Amino acid sequence: MSVPKVRVLRWLWQLLPLLGPLGCCPEEPLQFALEVIVKDSRTNSAPNAAVTMIVRDGSFADSITLEPPWPSDVALLPAGLGRAGTYSVEVRAPGFATWRQPSIEVGTGRCGNVRTRKALANLLPASGS
């Protein structure tokens, strides 16, 4: 004796709310909203100087300063842990012109976790350097 497909589908439809959002992992760790790779445009590697990044989204602001030695040939600066928004980003380093990106949109995935956006800050020498 077979069960009509309509009854099976109704039964599955009634179970769906109990399953929660499909494909989501509640234990998923928080992600940074932004990861900015910082390079010296002359050498195509991390600058040989401290790098400060300032991010803003409305009244929210976050900053990070890191110094060499870098763990690889680029400097990677994260910001905005677990926070979606539209960020303005500024990267500063001694001997380099300030790098600015006025609007980086960071959204969320199906489960509300941020989708990390990556940007490349290719630092140019400051005038007179």
N, C-alpha and C positions, 0 to 999 in steps of 0.2 A: 504494500500500500504506500503510495507516494504522497508527500505533503505538497499541496499547491504552492507554487512559487510566490504568490501574493502573500500567503500567510507567513512564509519564511522571511520575506522582505519586511513585512510589518513587525515581526518579532525582532529582526536586526535593527530596524529603525527605533524601536522602543529601547533597545540596549545602548544605542549610541551615546546618550547623555552620560551613561555610567562609565563609558570608556575614557572620557575626557577628550581634549584636543588630540587628534591623530597626529602621530609623528613628532610629538613634543616630549621633551625630557625635562621634568621639573628639577632634576639635579644638575642641569646644565649650568656651568659656572658663569658668573657675570663676565661680560666682554667689554673691552674699552670701545667707546664710540669712535675714537680716532686713533690711528697709528700713523705718525708722520715720519717718513724716512728723510734724514737730513744729510745732504752731500755738499762738499766743496765743488763748485762747478769747474774749477781748474784741474783738480786731481781726480774727480769722480769717486772720491772716497770720503769718509767722515772728516769733518773739519778738525783741525788740531787746536781746538778751543772749546771752552764751555758753551753749551747751547741752551737757551731758554725758550720755551714755547708757552704762549699764553693763548687760551681759548676762551671764547665768550659765546653765550647763548642767552639773550635777554639779560636777566639779572644774575644769571649763573656765570661764574668765572672760575677757571682752573689754570694752574701753571705748574711747570716742572722744569728744573734745571739739571742737566747732566754734564759731566766732565769726562774728558779722555782719561785713561785709555778706554777705547770702545771695544766691546766684545767681538766685533766683526769690522768689515771695512765701511760700514754705514752706521750712523747714529739713528736709533729708533726711539721715538718719544711717544708714549701713549697718553691719552687724556679722556675724561668724561666717562668714568667707569659706570656701565649699566644705564647710561642716560642718552636717550634719543633727543634730537633737536637740530637746529640750524646753527652751525658754529662758524664764527669768524676766528681765523687762526693767524697768529703772528709768531715768527721764529727769529730770534736774535742771537748773534754770536759776534764777539769782538773781531774787527777787521773785515766784517761782511756787511753788506746792505741788508736791511730788515726785509724778510720775505713775508708777504701777506696773501692770504686767501680769504676773501670777504664772506663766502657763503658755501659751506659744505653741509649738505643735507644728510643726516643720519636717521634712518628709519628703524622700524622694528620688524622682526619676523613674525611668523604665524603665532608663536607662543609668547610674544611680547619681549623677547630678548633683542637687544640692539644688534644691528648688522654693522659690524665694524667697517668703517670707510678708511681707505689708505690714501695718503697723499705724499707727493715727493717735493720736498723743499730743496731746490737746487740753489745754493747760496752763491751770490755773485760778490766779488770783492767790493768793498766800500770804495767810493770815489777817493782817489789819492793813495790807494793801497797798491 
